[in-house]
Amino acid sequence: FPAALARRRAAQQPFLRHTCAGRGLPARPGMDDADDKEREALLLRSKTSPRFHYDDWRRWLATRYRQPLDPHKIEDFWWRSDDKIVDDAWLADLFAVPNWSLLSHYVNIGISLMMGATPVTYYLVETLRASPATVNTYAALTYLPWCLKFFYGLQTDLVPLLGVHRRSYYLLGWLIYVICNLWLAILGTPDSTAILLLSFGYTAGFMLADVVADALILECSQVGEDANNKGRMRTHAYYVRAVGMALGALAGSCLFNGPTCADSGCWAWGLELASLFWIQSALILVTVLPLLLTMYELPIRTTGVAGDIRTLWEETFEFLRHDGVWIPLMFLFFYNFCFIANPAWNNFLFLGLNFTNFGYGMLAFAGALLSVAGLWAYEKFFFRSSWRQLYLWVTFVVVVFSFLQVLLVLKKTGIFSPYAFAMGDTVVVAFVQNVAFMPMCIMFFPMIPAGAEGTVYALLSTWQNVATEAGYQLGTYLTCVTDVSDSAIEEGKWAGVLKLTIICSAVQILPIFFIYARTPGGICLLPDSVDATKAQCDDRKSSLGPWLFYVLFFGAIAFSLGQSLWLAVNPDGLCPGGDDDGAY
């Protein structure tokens, strides 16, 4: 209650009713300040917590469900206090009953990201004998829909579906996810092309729903959060998603230990791959879709807002012209691009070190748990810390542990077993990377143009995803210059894996040299805080920034999409003339 009261007092005036000087009831003639305070204290003591009103919910569902919730009339909503005193703080509370749909969404996003990842990767390597390039293409294709969030945001902001901008697309996205999972389940033992294409399809589906959820979080934050807590609801959402990722990783490692795994020496209990796809479909049908009956959306504001594609382009272009926007965005692209994942690492763990599905899944589970810890640590200890210092030590730690993988390849892990060594590397990197993740998400939070929240926020968050996807594609090409074939790994010829490990680790060092850099015009490549970002967004502008942004953005997406789809249908098409024994 004290926290909610603090947010309520700091809320914007247009969203509060029955107020006098921001809170309380109108004073009667002749009342002095002391009387005012006494009345306010009585009012606050009499205030009850919001609760569910079933009859109001039924009327809302029957007559106003398709209408956006007006924050000016929030006291008439079915989630309110009995005395109808306005408290809009619950709008930014992810755990409030009206926001349970979003809460369920982020839990299931986390589960969907991790539950199938370990079994599918194991299935590709051990059953289909897929090459490192194919396995890396699977990772790239399931990451690629994160690069399409901008286009989803554009669609949901500008084109209503069935009369609404958010919930209809949210439903459509999850339905696509369910259909693709059911398709894979019916196939039973899909080949690599079906795995890659349908995995891309179901990821694209839940990404559409995720763009809607992100937009709703942003809109609710702008109404219900004060200046000192901007971005906290977003942090809670990612925290919940990380918990879902931990649950998904645990389920994926424990459930997929059936006959296929037993043949490779796993403890033989569990389900086959098709059963996991049935489960993923059922989870959405049971936990996500029913909560649509309580899901609301806020009005898309129209004052000074992009209402068509041309206006949206002009406003976004003008936003990106600020040197304080496009220059830090270029640094973030470079930073994320440099974290190239070793494309042969999964094949090395399975075929070289003989990791089982369960063992590999436990690595993912531990990493997901430390991701939760990283987000918690950011909110608890680093929410107002210097971003540059965070990025400096995070990058340093990641680079150090990336180079330590060399010792694993050389079999020089000392007193530690290869599994324990890999576990330590996984959990430390997962922790520190999630500490540094949130500043990327909230860096430009307060400066997003009103009314285009879904599109512009999706554009900015997609920018980092595009950089990571470009790194995936570069990593795939690196398999052409080193011998990391499955046969070489199985025979103990790990020179190619060693070379790839050194190359990928060395590239990750590069961003350190630019963290404290400034342009000749005084723009910091990496601002130190939200306030520092706002301070840089002054009259310094350049038309070069938006064009450079769009060339990199659309060019990287087009190239990544083309290459990934080509390799999905032609697994041997990456390195002509090379010896790819991943074909099956």
SVG drawing of the C-alpha trace seen along z (x, -y; Angstrom):
<svg xmlns="http://www.w3.org/2000/svg" viewBox="-24 -30 70 78">
<polyline fill="none" stroke="black" stroke-width="0.4" points="0.0,0.0 2.7,-2.6 4.4,-1.9 1.1,-2.2 0.3,-5.4 3.6,-6.9 3.1,-6.0 -0.5,-7.4 0.8,-10.7 3.3,-11.0 0.9,-10.1 0.0,-12.5 -3.0,-14.7 -5.2,-13.8 -5.5,-10.2 -6.7,-11.1 -10.2,-12.1 -11.9,-13.5 -8.7,-15.4 -7.7,-18.6 -4.0,-19.6 -3.3,-16.1 -5.1,-14.1 -8.0,-14.2 -11.4,-15.8 -12.4,-19.4 -12.1,-21.5 -15.1,-23.1 -15.2,-26.9 -13.4,-28.0 -11.2,-24.9 -7.6,-25.6 -4.6,-23.5 -4.8,-21.5 -8.4,-20.6 -7.4,-19.6 -4.7,-17.3 -7.1,-15.8 -9.7,-15.1 -7.0,-13.6 -5.8,-11.3 -9.4,-10.1 -9.9,-9.6 -6.8,-7.5 -7.6,-5.4 -11.0,-4.7 -9.7,-3.6 -9.9,0.1 -7.7,2.2 -8.9,2.9 -10.8,6.2 -12.6,8.2 -16.3,7.2 -17.9,10.1 -21.1,8.3 -19.1,5.4 -16.7,7.7 -19.7,9.5 -21.1,6.2 -17.7,5.0 -17.2,8.3 -20.6,8.1 -20.7,4.4 -17.3,2.8 -14.7,5.5 -13.7,4.3 -13.4,0.7 -10.1,-0.5 -10.0,-1.2 -10.2,-4.9 -7.8,-5.9 -10.0,-8.9 -12.8,-6.6 -10.8,-3.9 -13.1,-4.0 -15.8,-2.3 -13.6,0.7 -14.3,4.1 -11.0,4.0 -11.4,1.2 -11.9,0.4 -15.4,0.4 -15.4,-3.3 -14.4,-4.0 -11.5,-6.2 -9.2,-6.3 -5.8,-4.5 -4.2,-3.9 -1.0,-2.4 -2.2,1.1 -1.9,0.3 1.9,0.6 1.6,3.6 2.3,6.8 0.8,8.9 -2.5,7.1 -5.5,9.3 -6.2,7.3 -2.6,7.8 -2.5,11.6 -2.9,12.1 0.5,10.3 1.9,12.2 0.9,15.5 2.3,14.3 5.8,13.6 5.9,16.9 4.9,18.8 7.3,16.8 10.1,18.0 8.9,21.6 8.6,21.5 12.1,20.1 13.7,22.9 11.5,26.0 12.1,27.1 15.6,25.6 17.6,28.3 15.6,31.4 15.6,30.0 19.3,29.2 20.0,32.7 17.7,34.3 19.4,32.4 22.9,33.5 22.4,37.0 19.4,38.2 19.7,36.3 23.5,35.9 23.1,32.2 26.3,30.2 27.4,27.2 26.1,24.9 22.6,26.5 22.5,26.4 23.6,22.7 21.0,22.0 18.4,23.4 19.5,21.0 19.5,18.1 16.1,19.0 14.5,19.1 16.2,15.8 15.2,14.1 11.6,13.4 13.0,11.1 14.3,9.0 10.8,8.7 9.3,7.1 9.4,3.6 7.1,4.8 4.7,6.3 4.7,3.1 4.0,1.1 1.0,3.4 -0.5,3.3 -0.1,-0.5 -1.6,-1.4 -4.0,1.4 -6.7,2.6 -7.8,6.2 -11.4,6.9 -11.7,3.4 -8.9,3.5 -5.1,2.8 -3.7,5.1 -5.7,8.1 -6.7,9.5 -3.0,9.6 -2.1,11.1 -4.6,13.9 -3.4,14.4 0.2,14.7 -0.5,17.4 -2.8,19.3 0.1,19.4 2.3,20.8 -0.2,23.5 -0.7,24.5 3.0,24.8 3.6,26.9 0.7,29.2 2.1,29.6 5.5,30.7 3.7,33.0 1.8,34.7 4.9,35.2 6.4,37.2 10.0,37.4 10.4,34.3 13.4,33.8 15.7,30.8 13.9,28.7 10.5,29.1 12.2,28.5 13.9,25.3 10.9,23.8 8.2,24.7 10.4,23.6 10.7,20.3 6.9,20.2 6.0,20.7 8.7,18.3 7.3,15.7 3.9,16.4 4.7,15.8 6.9,12.8 3.7,11.1 2.0,11.7 5.2,10.4 5.1,7.1 1.6,6.6 2.6,7.3 5.6,5.0 3.4,2.2 0.8,2.7 3.6,2.7 5.0,-0.6 1.5,-2.2 0.7,-1.1 4.1,-2.3 3.5,-5.7 0.3,-6.0 1.0,-4.2 4.8,-4.8 6.4,-7.9 9.6,-9.4 11.7,-7.5 10.4,-4.1 10.3,-4.3 11.0,-0.9 10.4,1.0 7.3,2.8 9.4,3.7 12.1,5.1 9.4,7.2 8.2,8.6 11.6,9.7 12.2,11.1 9.0,13.2 10.2,14.3 13.5,15.4 11.6,17.5 9.7,19.1 12.9,19.8 14.3,21.6 11.1,23.7 11.2,24.4 14.9,25.4 14.2,27.8 11.2,29.3 13.1,29.7 16.0,31.5 13.9,33.8 11.0,34.7 13.0,35.6 14.6,38.8 12.8,41.5 14.0,44.3 16.1,42.0 18.0,40.6 18.3,44.1 20.2,45.3 22.8,42.6 23.2,43.6 20.8,41.2 18.6,42.3 15.6,43.7 12.6,42.0 10.4,39.4 8.7,38.3 9.6,38.3 10.1,35.0 6.5,35.0 5.1,35.1 7.0,31.9 5.3,30.1 1.9,31.4 2.7,30.0 3.7,26.6 0.4,26.3 -1.6,27.4 0.1,24.8 -1.1,21.9 -4.6,23.3 -4.9,23.7 -3.0,20.8 -2.9,18.0 -6.1,18.0 -8.6,18.1 -7.1,15.0 -8.0,13.0 -11.4,12.6 -9.8,10.2 -7.3,8.6 -7.7,4.9 -6.0,2.4 -5.5,-1.4 -6.4,-3.9 -3.8,-4.7 -3.3,-8.4 -3.9,-10.6 -2.6,-14.0 0.6,-14.6 0.7,-10.9 1.6,-9.0 -1.7,-7.8 -0.5,-6.6 2.7,-5.1 4.0,-8.4 3.5,-10.3 5.1,-7.5 8.1,-7.4 8.5,-11.2 8.3,-11.1 10.6,-8.1 13.1,-9.7 13.1,-12.9 13.6,-10.9 16.6,-9.1 18.1,-12.4 19.2,-13.2 22.9,-12.6 22.1,-11.5 19.9,-8.7 21.5,-7.3 25.1,-7.4 24.5,-5.3 22.3,-3.0 25.3,-2.4 27.4,-1.5 24.7,0.9 24.7,2.6 28.5,3.0 28.4,4.2 25.8,6.9 27.3,7.9 30.7,8.6 29.2,11.3 29.4,14.0 28.4,17.5 30.7,20.3 28.7,22.2 30.3,25.5 30.0,25.4 26.8,27.5 28.1,30.2 31.3,30.2 29.5,30.7 27.4,33.5 29.8,35.3 33.2,34.4 32.4,34.3 29.5,36.7 27.0,34.5 23.5,36.0 20.3,34.1 19.8,34.0 23.3,32.7 23.0,30.1 19.6,29.1 20.9,28.7 23.4,26.2 20.5,24.3 18.5,24.5 21.4,23.2 21.9,20.4 18.2,19.5 18.4,19.4 21.3,17.1 19.5,15.0 16.8,14.5 19.5,13.7 21.0,11.2 17.7,9.4 17.1,9.4 20.6,8.0 20.0,5.3 16.8,4.1 18.1,4.5 21.6,3.1 22.2,1.6 19.0,-0.1 20.6,-3.5 24.2,-2.5 26.5,-3.9 25.8,-2.1 29.4,-2.5 30.8,-0.8 28.2,2.0 29.2,2.6 32.9,2.4 33.0,5.1 30.3,7.2 32.2,7.2 35.5,8.0 33.9,11.0 32.3,12.4 35.5,12.2 37.5,13.9 35.1,16.8 34.9,17.1 38.6,17.5 38.4,20.1 36.6,22.3 40.0,22.8 41.0,24.8 37.9,27.0 38.9,27.7 42.5,28.5 41.3,30.8 43.2,28.7 40.4,28.0 42.5,29.0 40.5,30.5 37.2,29.8 35.4,32.2 34.6,30.9 30.9,30.7 31.6,28.7 33.9,26.4 31.2,25.8 28.6,25.3 30.7,22.5 31.2,20.8 27.5,20.9 26.1,19.6 28.6,16.7 28.1,15.5 24.3,15.8 24.3,13.7 26.5,10.8 24.9,10.6 21.4,10.1 22.7,7.5 23.7,5.5 20.6,6.4 18.1,4.0 19.9,0.7 19.6,1.6 15.9,1.9 15.2,-1.3 17.9,-3.6 15.4,-5.5 12.3,-4.7 11.2,-8.3 11.9,-9.7 9.6,-7.4 7.1,-9.5 3.6,-9.2 1.1,-7.1 3.6,-5.0 4.9,-3.1 4.5,0.4 6.3,-0.6 9.2,-2.7 9.9,-0.5 9.9,2.5 12.2,0.7 14.7,-0.1 14.6,3.3 14.7,5.0 17.9,3.1 19.9,5.0 18.3,8.3 19.3,7.5 22.9,7.1 22.9,10.4 21.3,12.1 24.1,10.7 26.6,12.2 24.9,15.5 25.3,15.3 29.0,14.4 29.4,17.4 27.8,19.7 30.3,18.6 33.2,19.2 32.4,23.0 33.6,22.8 37.1,21.8 37.7,24.3 37.2,28.1 34.4,28.5 32.6,31.4 30.9,33.9 33.3,36.6 36.3,34.5 34.8,33.8 34.0,37.4 37.5,38.4 39.1,36.0 40.4,33.6 39.4,30.4 41.8,27.9 38.9,26.3 36.8,26.0 39.9,24.4 40.4,21.9 36.7,20.9 36.8,20.5 39.8,18.1 38.3,16.1 34.9,15.6 36.4,14.7 38.9,12.2 36.1,10.4 34.2,9.9 37.1,7.7 36.5,5.0 33.6,3.1 35.6,2.4 37.7,-0.2 34.6,-2.3 32.6,-2.3 34.0,-5.6 34.5,-7.1 32.9,-10.4 32.5,-11.8 34.2,-15.1 30.8,-16.7 30.8,-15.5 28.2,-12.7 28.9,-9.7 28.8,-6.4 27.3,-4.9 25.4,-7.3 25.7,-6.8 22.0,-6.9 18.5,-7.7 19.1,-11.4 22.4,-11.4 20.6,-10.0 17.9,-12.7 20.6,-15.4 22.3,-14.4 19.0,-14.6 19.3,-18.3 19.6,-20.3 22.5,-18.3 21.0,-16.4 22.2,-14.7 20.3,-13.2 23.1,-10.6 22.0,-8.8 18.5,-7.6 19.8,-6.5 22.7,-4.6 20.3,-3.1 17.8,-1.9 20.5,-0.6 21.9,1.6 18.5,2.5 16.8,3.6 20.0,4.9 20.9,7.2 17.3,8.5 17.0,9.3 20.4,11.0 19.8,13.0 16.3,14.1 17.6,15.1 20.6,17.1 18.7,18.8 15.8,19.9 18.2,21.1 20.2,23.2 16.9,24.6 15.9,26.1 19.5,26.8 21.6,27.7 24.7,28.4 24.6,25.1 26.8,22.9 30.3,24.0 30.4,25.2 33.1,27.8 33.5,28.3 33.2,31.6 30.0,31.4 29.2,34.7 26.2,33.3 24.0,34.5 21.8,37.3"/>
</svg>
